[in-house]
Amino acid sequence: MNTMNDHESDGQTPTDWHPADVLAALKKRGHSLAGLSVANGYHPTAAGKALKQSWPAMERLLADAIGVPPMAIWPSRYDGEGNPRRHAKT
């Protein structure tokens, strides 16, 4: 998996990581979606929902576990300053 978002090097708008890439990155670091959810006081399915819809708090937990900022994984959900967009589309 390339940590640089698609099209980033050719000047186009970067795209969000594919959910399978997020899962692979977590697995490489010894994490699972359910494990991260439960360890942080959420329902076991909570982290999986952040792969499909904007949830800044859970996105932060996933990104921290991978070792990158959330906007690197989901650029469509964050502005240029790294702040969550209000109505991000995924």
Backbone as XML, in Angstrom:
<?xml version="1.0"?>
<chain id="A" units="angstrom">
  <residue number="1" name="MET">
    <atom name="N" x="0.846" y="-1.185" z="0.000"/>
    <atom name="CA" x="0.000" y="0.000" z="0.000"/>
    <atom name="C" x="0.882" y="1.236" z="0.000"/>
  </residue>
  <residue number="2" name="ASN">
    <atom name="N" x="0.581" y="2.133" z="-0.829"/>
    <atom name="CA" x="1.292" y="3.389" z="-0.892"/>
    <atom name="C" x="0.588" y="4.377" z="0.029"/>
  </residue>
  <residue number="3" name="THR">
    <atom name="N" x="1.338" y="4.998" z="0.947"/>
    <atom name="CA" x="0.705" y="5.931" z="1.874"/>
    <atom name="C" x="0.391" y="7.267" z="1.216"/>
  </residue>
  <residue number="4" name="MET">
    <atom name="N" x="0.952" y="7.525" z="0.047"/>
    <atom name="CA" x="0.598" y="8.741" z="-0.678"/>
    <atom name="C" x="-0.740" y="8.497" z="-1.358"/>
  </residue>
  <residue number="5" name="ASN">
    <atom name="N" x="-1.648" y="9.421" z="-1.214"/>
    <atom name="CA" x="-2.959" y="9.272" z="-1.822"/>
    <atom name="C" x="-2.850" y="9.272" z="-3.330"/>
  </residue>
  <residue number="6" name="ASP">
    <atom name="N" x="-3.760" y="8.551" z="-3.991"/>
    <atom name="CA" x="-3.800" y="8.512" z="-5.437"/>
    <atom name="C" x="-3.842" y="9.930" z="-5.991"/>
  </residue>
  <residue number="7" name="HIS">
    <atom name="N" x="-3.123" y="10.160" z="-7.036"/>
    <atom name="CA" x="-3.097" y="11.429" z="-7.761"/>
    <atom name="C" x="-2.367" y="12.554" z="-7.033"/>
  </residue>
  <residue number="8" name="GLU">
    <atom name="N" x="-1.879" y="12.318" z="-5.828"/>
    <atom name="CA" x="-1.234" y="13.398" z="-5.077"/>
    <atom name="C" x="0.008" y="13.901" z="-5.806"/>
  </residue>
  <residue number="9" name="SER">
    <atom name="N" x="0.735" y="12.998" z="-6.428"/>
    <atom name="CA" x="1.976" y="13.386" z="-7.076"/>
    <atom name="C" x="1.751" y="14.047" z="-8.438"/>
  </residue>
  <residue number="10" name="ASP">
    <atom name="N" x="0.558" y="13.894" z="-9.032"/>
    <atom name="CA" x="0.333" y="14.478" z="-10.345"/>
    <atom name="C" x="-0.514" y="15.751" z="-10.296"/>
  </residue>
  <residue number="11" name="GLY">
    <atom name="N" x="-0.673" y="16.332" z="-9.088"/>
    <atom name="CA" x="-1.361" y="17.596" z="-8.955"/>
    <atom name="C" x="-2.870" y="17.510" z="-8.895"/>
  </residue>
  <residue number="12" name="GLN">
    <atom name="N" x="-3.431" y="16.319" z="-8.995"/>
    <atom name="CA" x="-4.877" y="16.169" z="-8.902"/>
    <atom name="C" x="-5.298" y="16.067" z="-7.441"/>
  </residue>
  <residue number="13" name="THR">
    <atom name="N" x="-6.579" y="16.167" z="-7.206"/>
    <atom name="CA" x="-7.108" y="16.057" z="-5.857"/>
    <atom name="C" x="-6.861" y="14.656" z="-5.315"/>
  </residue>
  <residue number="14" name="PRO">
    <atom name="N" x="-6.296" y="14.554" z="-4.104"/>
    <atom name="CA" x="-6.072" y="13.229" z="-3.537"/>
    <atom name="C" x="-7.396" y="12.540" z="-3.219"/>
  </residue>
  <residue number="15" name="THR">
    <atom name="N" x="-7.396" y="11.230" z="-3.275"/>
    <atom name="CA" x="-8.597" y="10.463" z="-2.991"/>
    <atom name="C" x="-8.469" y="9.766" z="-1.642"/>
  </residue>
  <residue number="16" name="ASP">
    <atom name="N" x="-9.615" y="9.437" z="-1.081"/>
    <atom name="CA" x="-9.635" y="8.708" z="0.183"/>
    <atom name="C" x="-9.059" y="7.305" z="-0.004"/>
  </residue>
  <residue number="17" name="TRP">
    <atom name="N" x="-8.469" y="6.795" z="1.059"/>
    <atom name="CA" x="-7.986" y="5.422" z="1.031"/>
    <atom name="C" x="-9.182" y="4.495" z="0.869"/>
  </residue>
  <residue number="18" name="HIS">
    <atom name="N" x="-8.973" y="3.400" z="0.220"/>
    <atom name="CA" x="-9.990" y="2.358" z="0.138"/>
    <atom name="C" x="-10.111" y="1.726" z="1.522"/>
  </residue>
  <residue number="19" name="PRO">
    <atom name="N" x="-11.324" y="1.375" z="1.962"/>
    <atom name="CA" x="-11.470" y="0.748" z="3.286"/>
    <atom name="C" x="-10.569" y="-0.469" z="3.495"/>
  </residue>
  <residue number="20" name="ALA">
    <atom name="N" x="-10.330" y="-1.239" z="2.440"/>
    <atom name="CA" x="-9.450" y="-2.405" z="2.569"/>
    <atom name="C" x="-8.016" y="-1.976" z="2.892"/>
  </residue>
  <residue number="21" name="ASP">
    <atom name="N" x="-7.599" y="-0.820" z="2.391"/>
    <atom name="CA" x="-6.262" y="-0.319" z="2.699"/>
    <atom name="C" x="-6.161" y="0.117" z="4.153"/>
  </residue>
  <residue number="22" name="VAL">
    <atom name="N" x="-7.235" y="0.711" z="4.677"/>
    <atom name="CA" x="-7.260" y="1.095" z="6.086"/>
    <atom name="C" x="-7.176" y="-0.162" z="6.950"/>
  </residue>
  <residue number="23" name="LEU">
    <atom name="N" x="-7.972" y="-1.163" z="6.604"/>
    <atom name="CA" x="-7.947" y="-2.424" z="7.355"/>
    <atom name="C" x="-6.569" y="-3.070" z="7.314"/>
  </residue>
  <residue number="24" name="ALA">
    <atom name="N" x="-5.939" y="-3.080" z="6.153"/>
    <atom name="CA" x="-4.605" y="-3.682" z="6.020"/>
    <atom name="C" x="-3.583" y="-2.925" z="6.861"/>
  </residue>
  <residue number="25" name="ALA">
    <atom name="N" x="-3.658" y="-1.592" z="6.851"/>
    <atom name="CA" x="-2.723" y="-0.794" z="7.639"/>
    <atom name="C" x="-2.895" y="-1.071" z="9.126"/>
  </residue>
  <residue number="26" name="LEU">
    <atom name="N" x="-4.148" y="-1.196" z="9.570"/>
    <atom name="CA" x="-4.401" y="-1.517" z="10.976"/>
    <atom name="C" x="-3.858" y="-2.895" z="11.327"/>
  </residue>
  <residue number="27" name="LYS">
    <atom name="N" x="-4.127" y="-3.863" z="10.470"/>
    <atom name="CA" x="-3.682" y="-5.238" z="10.721"/>
    <atom name="C" x="-2.159" y="-5.319" z="10.788"/>
  </residue>
  <residue number="28" name="LYS">
    <atom name="N" x="-1.474" y="-4.594" z="9.913"/>
    <atom name="CA" x="-0.008" y="-4.581" z="9.918"/>
    <atom name="C" x="0.547" y="-4.078" z="11.244"/>
  </residue>
  <residue number="29" name="ARG">
    <atom name="N" x="-0.236" y="-3.264" z="11.924"/>
    <atom name="CA" x="0.195" y="-2.687" z="13.203"/>
    <atom name="C" x="-0.422" y="-3.409" z="14.399"/>
  </residue>
  <residue number="30" name="GLY">
    <atom name="N" x="-1.058" y="-4.560" z="14.134"/>
    <atom name="CA" x="-1.594" y="-5.383" z="15.206"/>
    <atom name="C" x="-2.932" y="-4.948" z="15.763"/>
  </residue>
  <residue number="31" name="HIS">
    <atom name="N" x="-3.686" y="-4.188" z="14.993"/>
    <atom name="CA" x="-4.982" y="-3.690" z="15.446"/>
    <atom name="C" x="-6.113" y="-4.298" z="14.624"/>
  </residue>
  <residue number="32" name="SER">
    <atom name="N" x="-7.302" y="-4.208" z="15.156"/>
    <atom name="CA" x="-8.518" y="-4.566" z="14.423"/>
    <atom name="C" x="-9.546" y="-3.467" z="14.680"/>
  </residue>
  <residue number="33" name="LEU">
    <atom name="N" x="-10.539" y="-3.401" z="13.805"/>
    <atom name="CA" x="-11.587" y="-2.401" z="13.986"/>
    <atom name="C" x="-12.318" y="-2.619" z="15.308"/>
  </residue>
  <residue number="34" name="ALA">
    <atom name="N" x="-12.727" y="-3.846" z="15.569"/>
    <atom name="CA" x="-13.461" y="-4.141" z="16.807"/>
    <atom name="C" x="-12.592" y="-3.875" z="18.030"/>
  </residue>
  <residue number="35" name="GLY">
    <atom name="N" x="-11.331" y="-4.259" z="17.958"/>
    <atom name="CA" x="-10.430" y="-4.051" z="19.087"/>
    <atom name="C" x="-10.252" y="-2.580" z="19.419"/>
  </residue>
  <residue number="36" name="LEU">
    <atom name="N" x="-10.072" y="-1.754" z="18.402"/>
    <atom name="CA" x="-9.936" y="-0.315" z="18.631"/>
    <atom name="C" x="-11.227" y="0.281" z="19.178"/>
  </residue>
  <residue number="37" name="SER">
    <atom name="N" x="-12.346" y="-0.172" z="18.644"/>
    <atom name="CA" x="-13.634" y="0.341" z="19.124"/>
    <atom name="C" x="-13.808" y="0.054" z="20.603"/>
  </residue>
  <residue number="38" name="VAL">
    <atom name="N" x="-13.677" y="-1.196" z="20.977"/>
    <atom name="CA" x="-13.899" y="-1.612" z="22.362"/>
    <atom name="C" x="-12.875" y="-0.977" z="23.305"/>
  </residue>
  <residue number="39" name="ALA">
    <atom name="N" x="-11.622" y="-0.927" z="22.888"/>
    <atom name="CA" x="-10.568" y="-0.344" z="23.723"/>
    <atom name="C" x="-10.825" y="1.131" z="24.026"/>
  </residue>
  <residue number="40" name="ASN">
    <atom name="N" x="-11.616" y="1.779" z="23.185"/>
    <atom name="CA" x="-11.903" y="3.204" z="23.371"/>
    <atom name="C" x="-13.332" y="3.460" z="23.831"/>
  </residue>
  <residue number="41" name="GLY">
    <atom name="N" x="-13.994" y="2.408" z="24.319"/>
    <atom name="CA" x="-15.316" y="2.573" z="24.909"/>
    <atom name="C" x="-16.486" y="2.600" z="23.946"/>
  </residue>
  <residue number="42" name="TYR">
    <atom name="N" x="-16.259" y="2.168" z="22.712"/>
    <atom name="CA" x="-17.324" y="2.156" z="21.717"/>
    <atom name="C" x="-17.833" y="0.730" z="21.498"/>
  </residue>
  <residue number="43" name="HIS">
    <atom name="N" x="-18.966" y="0.631" z="20.842"/>
    <atom name="CA" x="-19.508" y="-0.654" z="20.418"/>
    <atom name="C" x="-18.510" y="-1.278" z="19.432"/>
  </residue>
  <residue number="44" name="PRO">
    <atom name="N" x="-18.392" y="-2.607" z="19.411"/>
    <atom name="CA" x="-17.418" y="-3.248" z="18.511"/>
    <atom name="C" x="-17.540" y="-2.875" z="17.035"/>
  </residue>
  <residue number="45" name="THR">
    <atom name="N" x="-18.707" y="-2.478" z="16.578"/>
    <atom name="CA" x="-18.875" y="-2.132" z="15.158"/>
    <atom name="C" x="-18.629" y="-0.659" z="14.846"/>
  </residue>
  <residue number="46" name="ALA">
    <atom name="N" x="-18.337" y="0.139" z="15.855"/>
    <atom name="CA" x="-18.219" y="1.592" z="15.667"/>
    <atom name="C" x="-17.147" y="1.984" z="14.656"/>
  </residue>
  <residue number="47" name="ALA">
    <atom name="N" x="-15.955" y="1.438" z="14.778"/>
    <atom name="CA" x="-14.864" y="1.841" z="13.885"/>
    <atom name="C" x="-15.183" y="1.518" z="12.427"/>
  </residue>
  <residue number="48" name="GLY">
    <atom name="N" x="-15.875" y="0.433" z="12.197"/>
    <atom name="CA" x="-16.243" y="0.077" z="10.829"/>
    <atom name="C" x="-17.144" y="1.116" z="10.184"/>
  </residue>
  <residue number="49" name="LYS">
    <atom name="N" x="-17.961" y="1.772" z="10.983"/>
    <atom name="CA" x="-18.845" y="2.807" z="10.446"/>
    <atom name="C" x="-18.059" y="4.017" z="9.966"/>
  </residue>
  <residue number="50" name="ALA">
    <atom name="N" x="-16.938" y="4.288" z="10.609"/>
    <atom name="CA" x="-16.114" y="5.438" z="10.199"/>
    <atom name="C" x="-15.465" y="5.215" z="8.838"/>
  </residue>
  <residue number="51" name="LEU">
    <atom name="N" x="-15.405" y="3.970" z="8.379"/>
    <atom name="CA" x="-14.875" y="3.707" z="7.048"/>
    <atom name="C" x="-15.863" y="4.151" z="5.968"/>
  </residue>
  <residue number="52" name="LYS">
    <atom name="N" x="-17.138" y="4.236" z="6.330"/>
    <atom name="CA" x="-18.189" y="4.537" z="5.357"/>
    <atom name="C" x="-18.784" y="5.933" z="5.489"/>
  </residue>
  <residue number="53" name="GLN">
    <atom name="N" x="-18.706" y="6.498" z="6.684"/>
    <atom name="CA" x="-19.293" y="7.825" z="6.897"/>
    <atom name="C" x="-18.413" y="8.639" z="7.831"/>
  </residue>
  <residue number="54" name="SER">
    <atom name="N" x="-18.535" y="9.935" z="7.723"/>
    <atom name="CA" x="-17.715" y="10.828" z="8.526"/>
    <atom name="C" x="-18.030" y="10.689" z="10.008"/>
  </residue>
  <residue number="55" name="TRP">
    <atom name="N" x="-16.972" y="10.485" z="10.798"/>
    <atom name="CA" x="-17.067" y="10.398" z="12.254"/>
    <atom name="C" x="-15.698" y="10.829" z="12.771"/>
  </residue>
  <residue number="56" name="PRO">
    <atom name="N" x="-15.459" y="12.135" z="12.901"/>
    <atom name="CA" x="-14.133" y="12.652" z="13.225"/>
    <atom name="C" x="-13.451" y="12.015" z="14.442"/>
  </residue>
  <residue number="57" name="ALA">
    <atom name="N" x="-14.181" y="11.755" z="15.510"/>
    <atom name="CA" x="-13.556" y="11.165" z="16.700"/>
    <atom name="C" x="-13.011" y="9.771" z="16.395"/>
  </residue>
  <residue number="58" name="MET">
    <atom name="N" x="-13.782" y="8.974" z="15.692"/>
    <atom name="CA" x="-13.341" y="7.617" z="15.361"/>
    <atom name="C" x="-12.260" y="7.653" z="14.274"/>
  </residue>
  <residue number="59" name="GLU">
    <atom name="N" x="-12.371" y="8.578" z="13.341"/>
    <atom name="CA" x="-11.339" y="8.723" z="12.313"/>
    <atom name="C" x="-9.992" y="9.023" z="12.966"/>
  </residue>
  <residue number="60" name="ARG">
    <atom name="N" x="-9.994" y="9.861" z="13.999"/>
    <atom name="CA" x="-8.764" y="10.200" z="14.726"/>
    <atom name="C" x="-8.172" y="8.945" z="15.374"/>
  </residue>
  <residue number="61" name="LEU">
    <atom name="N" x="-9.009" y="8.127" z="16.003"/>
    <atom name="CA" x="-8.523" y="6.896" z="16.628"/>
    <atom name="C" x="-7.907" y="5.949" z="15.595"/>
  </residue>
  <residue number="62" name="LEU">
    <atom name="N" x="-8.575" y="5.794" z="14.468"/>
    <atom name="CA" x="-8.047" y="4.920" z="13.414"/>
    <atom name="C" x="-6.733" y="5.466" z="12.861"/>
  </residue>
  <residue number="63" name="ALA">
    <atom name="N" x="-6.715" y="6.745" z="12.569"/>
    <atom name="CA" x="-5.506" y="7.362" z="12.015"/>
    <atom name="C" x="-4.337" y="7.280" z="12.995"/>
  </residue>
  <residue number="64" name="ASP">
    <atom name="N" x="-4.603" y="7.524" z="14.284"/>
    <atom name="CA" x="-3.538" y="7.422" z="15.289"/>
    <atom name="C" x="-2.983" y="6.004" z="15.349"/>
  </residue>
  <residue number="65" name="ALA">
    <atom name="N" x="-3.862" y="5.019" z="15.240"/>
    <atom name="CA" x="-3.411" y="3.619" z="15.275"/>
    <atom name="C" x="-2.544" y="3.285" z="14.062"/>
  </residue>
  <residue number="66" name="ILE">
    <atom name="N" x="-2.823" y="3.941" z="12.928"/>
    <atom name="CA" x="-2.040" y="3.715" z="11.704"/>
    <atom name="C" x="-0.773" y="4.561" z="11.701"/>
  </residue>
  <residue number="67" name="GLY">
    <atom name="N" x="-0.833" y="5.719" z="12.351"/>
    <atom name="CA" x="0.337" y="6.587" z="12.421"/>
    <atom name="C" x="0.366" y="7.705" z="11.404"/>
  </residue>
  <residue number="68" name="VAL">
    <atom name="N" x="-0.819" y="8.113" z="10.939"/>
    <atom name="CA" x="-0.930" y="9.224" z="9.994"/>
    <atom name="C" x="-2.067" y="10.133" z="10.449"/>
  </residue>
  <residue number="69" name="PRO">
    <atom name="N" x="-2.127" y="11.366" z="9.974"/>
    <atom name="CA" x="-3.270" y="12.223" z="10.321"/>
    <atom name="C" x="-4.533" y="11.762" z="9.581"/>
  </residue>
  <residue number="70" name="PRO">
    <atom name="N" x="-5.699" y="11.991" z="10.170"/>
    <atom name="CA" x="-6.944" y="11.573" z="9.506"/>
    <atom name="C" x="-7.093" y="12.122" z="8.093"/>
  </residue>
  <residue number="71" name="MET">
    <atom name="N" x="-6.643" y="13.357" z="7.865"/>
    <atom name="CA" x="-6.809" y="13.933" z="6.525"/>
    <atom name="C" x="-5.956" y="13.228" z="5.472"/>
  </residue>
  <residue number="72" name="ALA">
    <atom name="N" x="-4.946" y="12.458" z="5.898"/>
    <atom name="CA" x="-4.170" y="11.671" z="4.934"/>
    <atom name="C" x="-4.977" y="10.477" z="4.439"/>
  </residue>
  <residue number="73" name="ILE">
    <atom name="N" x="-5.841" y="9.950" z="5.291"/>
    <atom name="CA" x="-6.662" y="8.797" z="4.929"/>
    <atom name="C" x="-7.937" y="9.236" z="4.221"/>
  </residue>
  <residue number="74" name="TRP">
    <atom name="N" x="-8.562" y="10.302" z="4.732"/>
    <atom name="CA" x="-9.838" y="10.785" z="4.203"/>
    <atom name="C" x="-9.740" y="12.257" z="3.801"/>
  </residue>
  <residue number="75" name="PRO">
    <atom name="N" x="-9.008" y="12.611" z="2.765"/>
    <atom name="CA" x="-8.890" y="14.025" z="2.393"/>
    <atom name="C" x="-10.225" y="14.663" z="2.018"/>
  </residue>
  <residue number="76" name="SER">
    <atom name="N" x="-11.183" y="13.881" z="1.572"/>
    <atom name="CA" x="-12.489" y="14.454" z="1.217"/>
    <atom name="C" x="-13.265" y="14.907" z="2.449"/>
  </residue>
  <residue number="77" name="ARG">
    <atom name="N" x="-12.876" y="14.424" z="3.621"/>
    <atom name="CA" x="-13.596" y="14.741" z="4.854"/>
    <atom name="C" x="-12.967" y="15.889" z="5.638"/>
  </residue>
  <residue number="78" name="TYR">
    <atom name="N" x="-11.817" y="16.398" z="5.177"/>
    <atom name="CA" x="-11.090" y="17.433" z="5.917"/>
    <atom name="C" x="-10.721" y="18.589" z="5.006"/>
  </residue>
  <residue number="79" name="ASP">
    <atom name="N" x="-10.644" y="19.782" z="5.591"/>
    <atom name="CA" x="-10.210" y="20.941" z="4.825"/>
    <atom name="C" x="-8.679" y="20.990" z="4.815"/>
  </residue>
  <residue number="80" name="GLY">
    <atom name="N" x="-8.123" y="21.982" z="4.167"/>
    <atom name="CA" x="-6.675" y="22.109" z="4.047"/>
    <atom name="C" x="-5.954" y="22.308" z="5.364"/>
  </residue>
  <residue number="81" name="GLU">
    <atom name="N" x="-6.676" y="22.720" z="6.386"/>
    <atom name="CA" x="-6.091" y="22.929" z="7.713"/>
    <atom name="C" x="-6.158" y="21.676" z="8.576"/>
  </residue>
  <residue number="82" name="GLY">
    <atom name="N" x="-6.830" y="20.637" z="8.069"/>
    <atom name="CA" x="-6.981" y="19.412" z="8.850"/>
    <atom name="C" x="-8.219" y="19.379" z="9.721"/>
  </residue>
  <residue number="83" name="ASN">
    <atom name="N" x="-9.127" y="20.335" z="9.511"/>
    <atom name="CA" x="-10.370" y="20.375" z="10.272"/>
    <atom name="C" x="-11.437" y="19.577" z="9.538"/>
  </residue>
  <residue number="84" name="PRO">
    <atom name="N" x="-12.273" y="18.847" z="10.285"/>
    <atom name="CA" x="-13.356" y="18.085" z="9.630"/>
    <atom name="C" x="-14.302" y="19.016" z="8.884"/>
  </residue>
  <residue number="85" name="ARG">
    <atom name="N" x="-14.699" y="18.580" z="7.697"/>
    <atom name="CA" x="-15.728" y="19.311" z="6.953"/>
    <atom name="C" x="-17.069" y="18.986" z="7.595"/>
  </residue>
  <residue number="86" name="ARG">
    <atom name="N" x="-17.984" y="19.904" z="7.528"/>
    <atom name="CA" x="-19.293" y="19.712" z="8.166"/>
    <atom name="C" x="-20.091" y="18.595" z="7.540"/>
  </residue>
  <residue number="87" name="HIS">
    <atom name="N" x="-20.187" y="18.565" z="6.253"/>
    <atom name="CA" x="-21.012" y="17.551" z="5.566"/>
    <atom name="C" x="-20.154" y="16.802" z="4.559"/>
  </residue>
  <residue number="88" name="ALA">
    <atom name="N" x="-19.156" y="16.105" z="5.075"/>
    <atom name="CA" x="-18.259" y="15.360" z="4.192"/>
    <atom name="C" x="-19.014" y="14.239" z="3.498"/>
  </residue>
  <residue number="89" name="LYS">
    <atom name="N" x="-18.706" y="14.060" z="2.233"/>
    <atom name="CA" x="-19.306" y="12.957" z="1.479"/>
    <atom name="C" x="-18.252" y="11.889" z="1.305"/>
  </residue>
  <residue number="90" name="THR">
    <atom name="N" x="-18.653" y="10.645" z="1.531"/>
    <atom name="CA" x="-17.716" y="9.534" z="1.385"/>
    <atom name="C" x="-18.142" y="8.601" z="0.304"/>
  </residue>
</chain>
